[in-house]
Amino acid sequence: QLFGGKKHFVNQSIEYAKKIWTDLGFKEMDGNLIETAFWNFDTLFTAQDHSAREMQDSFYIKKMKGKLPDKKLIEKIKQAHEKGISGSKGWQYEWQEEEAKKIVMRTHGTALSARTLTNLNSKEIPAKYFAIGKVFRNETIDWSHGIEFYQTEGIVIDPNANFRHLLGYIKEFYKKMGFEKIRFRP
């Protein structure tokens, strides 16, 4: 007698969510589970002394340093942290390249968005991207917390997009996932 196997419910859910995003016209982003602090934190303007970067929140790979992108992008990120850009004051500290080279297990999927936006060609706009990826946090393990979980996110690059579009995408995604009643709170 044979008993056929089936996909794990988490994998089924991920495949279903991917189909929803692609049906909404999004392209998938993908990337490494291990990332430099530059892409995981610095490009997202997380200060280098922010508590989210500490060992009790993030998993670092010791004795390894990553490679950073071209000097032009590094200078833009350094400028944003030290003095600010587009009217901001920045964090007003001395940004350290060595800190940006540290290797971390991806703490959120937004590193994928940062990489995608950096490599985006202006001819590809408007565009919509999504990711469903595993992320890692140094949490106390209990029945509802582990050190890894999946996160989904999306980015829309369109000069005509607005906040109502964002709410519409979120509402449609959850509706297709089986959650009919969605309430947004400021």
C-alpha positions as a Markdown table, in Angstrom:
| # | Residue | x | y | z |
|---|---|---|---|---|
| 1 | Gln | 0.0 | 0.0 | 0.0 |
| 2 | Leu | 1.3 | 3.4 | -1.0 |
| 3 | Phe | 0.6 | 6.7 | 0.9 |
| 4 | Gly | 1.5 | 9.7 | -1.2 |
| 5 | Gly | 3.0 | 12.7 | 0.4 |
| 6 | Lys | 2.1 | 16.3 | 0.0 |
| 7 | Lys | 3.7 | 19.7 | 0.3 |
| 8 | His | 4.1 | 21.2 | 3.8 |
| 9 | Phe | 1.4 | 23.7 | 4.5 |
| 10 | Val | 4.0 | 26.5 | 4.8 |
| 11 | Asn | 5.2 | 25.8 | 1.3 |
| 12 | Gln | 1.7 | 25.6 | 0.1 |
| 13 | Ser | 0.9 | 29.0 | 1.6 |
| 14 | Ile | 4.1 | 30.6 | 0.1 |
| 15 | Glu | 3.2 | 29.3 | -3.3 |
| 16 | Tyr | -0.4 | 30.5 | -3.0 |
| 17 | Ala | 0.8 | 34.0 | -1.8 |
| 18 | Lys | 3.3 | 34.2 | -4.7 |
| 19 | Lys | 0.4 | 33.4 | -7.1 |
| 20 | Ile | -1.6 | 36.2 | -5.6 |
| 21 | Trp | 1.2 | 38.7 | -6.0 |
| 22 | Thr | 1.9 | 37.7 | -9.6 |
| 23 | Asp | -1.8 | 37.8 | -10.4 |
| 24 | Leu | -1.7 | 41.4 | -9.1 |
| 25 | Gly | 1.0 | 42.1 | -11.7 |
| 26 | Phe | 4.0 | 42.0 | -9.3 |
| 27 | Lys | 7.4 | 40.5 | -10.3 |
| 28 | Glu | 9.3 | 38.4 | -7.7 |
| 29 | Met | 12.4 | 39.7 | -6.0 |
| 30 | Asp | 14.9 | 37.1 | -4.6 |
| 31 | Gly | 18.2 | 37.3 | -2.8 |
| 32 | Asn | 20.6 | 35.8 | -0.3 |
| 33 | Leu | 19.7 | 34.8 | 3.3 |
| 34 | Ile | 23.1 | 36.2 | 4.3 |
| 35 | Glu | 23.6 | 39.8 | 3.6 |
| 36 | Thr | 26.0 | 42.7 | 4.4 |
| 37 | Ala | 25.0 | 45.2 | 7.0 |
| 38 | Phe | 25.2 | 47.7 | 4.2 |
| 39 | Trp | 22.2 | 46.2 | 2.4 |
| 40 | Asn | 20.4 | 45.0 | 5.5 |
| 41 | Phe | 20.7 | 48.2 | 7.5 |
| 42 | Asp | 22.7 | 51.1 | 6.0 |
| 43 | Thr | 20.8 | 51.5 | 2.7 |
| 44 | Leu | 17.6 | 51.6 | 4.8 |
| 45 | Phe | 19.1 | 54.4 | 6.9 |
| 46 | Thr | 19.2 | 52.4 | 10.1 |
| 47 | Ala | 21.9 | 54.2 | 12.2 |
| 48 | Gln | 25.0 | 52.1 | 12.9 |
| 49 | Asp | 24.4 | 52.5 | 16.6 |
| 50 | His | 20.7 | 51.5 | 16.4 |
| 51 | Ser | 19.6 | 48.8 | 18.8 |
| 52 | Ala | 18.2 | 46.6 | 16.0 |
| 53 | Arg | 21.8 | 46.0 | 14.8 |
| 54 | Glu | 23.0 | 44.6 | 18.2 |
| 55 | Met | 23.9 | 41.0 | 18.7 |
| 56 | Gln | 20.8 | 40.3 | 20.8 |
| 57 | Asp | 18.5 | 41.3 | 17.9 |
| 58 | Ser | 20.5 | 40.1 | 14.8 |
| 59 | Phe | 22.7 | 37.1 | 13.9 |
| 60 | Tyr | 26.2 | 38.1 | 12.7 |
| 61 | Ile | 28.6 | 35.8 | 11.0 |
| 62 | Lys | 31.9 | 36.2 | 12.8 |
| 63 | Lys | 35.3 | 36.5 | 11.1 |
| 64 | Met | 33.7 | 37.4 | 7.7 |
| 65 | Lys | 33.5 | 40.7 | 5.9 |
| 66 | Gly | 31.4 | 41.3 | 2.8 |
| 67 | Lys | 32.1 | 43.3 | -0.3 |
| 68 | Leu | 30.4 | 46.6 | -0.7 |
| 69 | Pro | 29.0 | 48.0 | -4.0 |
| 70 | Asp | 30.6 | 50.8 | -6.1 |
| 71 | Lys | 32.1 | 53.8 | -4.4 |
| 72 | Lys | 29.4 | 56.1 | -5.8 |
| 73 | Leu | 26.6 | 54.3 | -3.9 |
| 74 | Ile | 28.7 | 54.0 | -0.7 |
| 75 | Glu | 29.3 | 57.8 | -0.8 |
| 76 | Lys | 25.5 | 58.5 | -1.1 |
| 77 | Ile | 24.7 | 56.2 | 1.8 |
| 78 | Lys | 27.5 | 57.7 | 3.9 |
| 79 | Gln | 26.3 | 61.2 | 3.1 |
| 80 | Ala | 22.7 | 60.3 | 4.0 |
| 81 | His | 23.9 | 58.9 | 7.4 |
| 82 | Glu | 26.3 | 61.7 | 8.3 |
| 83 | Lys | 24.7 | 64.9 | 6.9 |
| 84 | Gly | 21.4 | 63.9 | 5.3 |
| 85 | Ile | 19.9 | 64.3 | 1.9 |
| 86 | Ser | 16.8 | 65.9 | 0.4 |
| 87 | Gly | 16.3 | 68.2 | 3.4 |
| 88 | Ser | 17.0 | 65.7 | 6.2 |
| 89 | Lys | 19.7 | 66.2 | 8.8 |
| 90 | Gly | 20.9 | 62.6 | 8.6 |
| 91 | Trp | 22.0 | 60.9 | 11.8 |
| 92 | Gln | 25.0 | 63.3 | 12.3 |
| 93 | Tyr | 27.6 | 60.7 | 13.2 |
| 94 | Glu | 30.7 | 59.3 | 11.4 |
| 95 | Trp | 29.5 | 56.4 | 9.3 |
| 96 | Gln | 31.9 | 53.5 | 9.3 |
| 97 | Glu | 32.6 | 51.4 | 6.2 |
| 98 | Glu | 33.9 | 48.5 | 8.3 |
| 99 | Glu | 30.5 | 48.3 | 10.1 |
| 100 | Ala | 28.7 | 48.1 | 6.8 |
| 101 | Lys | 30.9 | 45.2 | 5.7 |
| 102 | Lys | 29.7 | 43.0 | 8.6 |
| 103 | Ile | 27.8 | 39.8 | 7.5 |
| 104 | Val | 24.3 | 39.3 | 9.0 |
| 105 | Met | 21.6 | 36.8 | 8.5 |
| 106 | Arg | 18.8 | 38.8 | 6.8 |
| 107 | Thr | 16.6 | 40.4 | 9.5 |
| 108 | His | 13.9 | 41.6 | 7.1 |
| 109 | Gly | 13.1 | 41.3 | 3.4 |
| 110 | Thr | 13.5 | 45.0 | 2.7 |
| 111 | Ala | 17.2 | 44.4 | 1.8 |
| 112 | Leu | 15.8 | 42.8 | -1.3 |
| 113 | Ser | 13.8 | 46.0 | -2.1 |
| 114 | Ala | 16.9 | 48.2 | -1.6 |
| 115 | Arg | 18.9 | 46.0 | -4.0 |
| 116 | Thr | 16.1 | 46.0 | -6.5 |
| 117 | Leu | 15.6 | 49.8 | -6.4 |
| 118 | Thr | 19.4 | 50.3 | -6.8 |
| 119 | Asn | 19.6 | 48.1 | -9.9 |
| 120 | Leu | 16.3 | 49.4 | -11.4 |
| 121 | Asn | 16.6 | 50.8 | -14.9 |
| 122 | Ser | 14.4 | 53.9 | -15.5 |
| 123 | Lys | 13.0 | 52.2 | -18.6 |
| 124 | Glu | 11.5 | 49.6 | -16.3 |
| 125 | Ile | 9.2 | 52.1 | -14.6 |
| 126 | Pro | 6.4 | 51.8 | -13.7 |
| 127 | Ala | 7.1 | 48.5 | -11.9 |
| 128 | Lys | 5.8 | 46.3 | -9.1 |
| 129 | Tyr | 7.8 | 43.9 | -7.1 |
| 130 | Phe | 7.2 | 41.5 | -4.2 |
| 131 | Ala | 9.2 | 39.1 | -2.1 |
| 132 | Ile | 8.3 | 36.3 | 0.3 |
| 133 | Gly | 11.5 | 35.4 | 2.1 |
| 134 | Lys | 12.9 | 33.8 | 5.2 |
| 135 | Val | 14.2 | 36.2 | 7.8 |
| 136 | Phe | 16.1 | 35.7 | 11.1 |
| 137 | Arg | 15.8 | 37.4 | 14.5 |
| 138 | Asn | 17.5 | 36.6 | 17.7 |
| 139 | Glu | 14.3 | 35.9 | 19.7 |
| 140 | Thr | 13.6 | 34.0 | 22.8 |
| 141 | Ile | 12.1 | 30.7 | 21.5 |
| 142 | Asp | 8.6 | 29.8 | 22.8 |
| 143 | Trp | 5.4 | 28.4 | 21.3 |
| 144 | Ser | 4.8 | 31.5 | 19.2 |
| 145 | His | 8.4 | 32.7 | 18.5 |
| 146 | Gly | 11.2 | 31.2 | 16.6 |
| 147 | Ile | 14.4 | 32.5 | 15.2 |
| 148 | Glu | 13.2 | 32.4 | 11.6 |
| 149 | Phe | 10.0 | 33.2 | 9.9 |
| 150 | Tyr | 8.7 | 34.3 | 6.5 |
| 151 | Gln | 7.9 | 37.8 | 5.6 |
| 152 | Thr | 6.2 | 39.2 | 2.5 |
| 153 | Glu | 6.6 | 42.7 | 1.1 |
| 154 | Gly | 6.0 | 44.7 | -2.0 |
| 155 | Ile | 7.2 | 47.8 | -3.7 |
| 156 | Val | 5.5 | 49.9 | -6.3 |
| 157 | Ile | 7.5 | 52.3 | -8.4 |
| 158 | Asp | 5.0 | 54.5 | -10.3 |
| 159 | Pro | 4.7 | 58.3 | -10.4 |
| 160 | Asn | 1.0 | 57.9 | -10.4 |
| 161 | Ala | 0.7 | 55.6 | -7.4 |
| 162 | Asn | -0.7 | 56.9 | -4.2 |
| 163 | Phe | -1.7 | 55.8 | -0.7 |
| 164 | Arg | -5.1 | 54.5 | -1.9 |
| 165 | His | -3.3 | 52.2 | -4.3 |
| 166 | Leu | -1.2 | 50.8 | -1.3 |
| 167 | Leu | -4.4 | 50.2 | 0.7 |
| 168 | Gly | -6.0 | 48.5 | -2.3 |
| 169 | Tyr | -3.0 | 46.1 | -2.9 |
| 170 | Ile | -3.0 | 45.2 | 0.8 |
| 171 | Lys | -6.7 | 44.7 | 0.9 |
| 172 | Glu | -6.8 | 42.6 | -2.2 |
| 173 | Phe | -3.9 | 40.5 | -1.0 |
| 174 | Tyr | -5.5 | 39.7 | 2.3 |
| 175 | Lys | -8.9 | 39.1 | 0.6 |
| 176 | Lys | -7.4 | 36.5 | -1.7 |
| 177 | Met | -5.6 | 34.9 | 1.4 |
| 178 | Gly | -9.1 | 34.5 | 2.9 |
| 179 | Phe | -9.4 | 37.5 | 5.2 |
| 180 | Glu | -12.5 | 39.4 | 4.0 |
| 181 | Lys | -12.7 | 41.9 | 6.8 |
| 182 | Ile | -9.7 | 44.2 | 6.7 |
| 183 | Arg | -9.5 | 47.4 | 8.8 |
| 184 | Phe | -6.8 | 50.0 | 8.4 |
| 185 | Arg | -5.8 | 52.1 | 11.4 |
| 186 | Pro | -3.5 | 55.1 | 11.3 |
